[in-house]
Amino acid sequence: MANEGKKDFNAMLHDNKDMPKIQTITDRNSIEKYGGNKMYVAPPIDYDRVMKKIPCGKVITVGKIREYFANVNHADFTEPITAGIFVSIAAWASHQRLQDKTPYWRTLKANGELNQKYPGGMEAQKQKLEEEGHTIIQKGRKNIRYFVKDYESFLFDLD
């Protein structure tokens, strides 16, 4: 996100607009890709609530959160674009608050990858995860990416 210092992420976090909602998708490619036509769209605050549940020493992926929302709301899938945006909003909102922090650094991208869009970037997330006992591995030489080693064994079960 751009201009993080000028945005009120806590206002964004609580702006539910017309969410939650379930939409019926008619695009064939999307139906095939996501395994159905019933798409759930969760509000930003719901991502924050789930991210707060992840205890020290555990992690979750955005994909697992999406699966959880789809299951509990009887949908085929949860909308993927807003999921990434709303996870970032939750992270930045927590960063702007003095109290009631969200341990956003425990929420990873696909395959256990760290998120460069979090406050302080991947380096800050890497430090927080290492402080909680995780081993971080680096991949790439030019396009360096970081991953939690064996992240699957640390996944928190939301069910």
Number of C-alpha atoms within 10 A of each C-alpha: 10 7 6 13 9 7 14 13 21 19 11 17 23 15 13 14 9 9 12 13 11 20 13 13 13 11 9 10 10 12 17 10 8 15 11 16 19 19 22 24 23 23 21 25 19 19 24 24 12 17 24 17 14 21 13 12 15 20 25 27 22 19 19 18 21 20 17 18 23 21 15 9 18 13 19 20 24 25 19 15 9 14 20 17 14 20 25 25 27 29 26 24 24 21 19 17 12 7 8 8 15 21 20 28 23 27 28 22 17 14 14 22 21 26 25 16 18 21 20 12 13 19 15 16 23 23 13 15 21 14 12 14 11 20 14 19 13 12 12 8 7 6 6 8 15 19 22 22 16 14 19 14 9 14 18 17 12 13 6
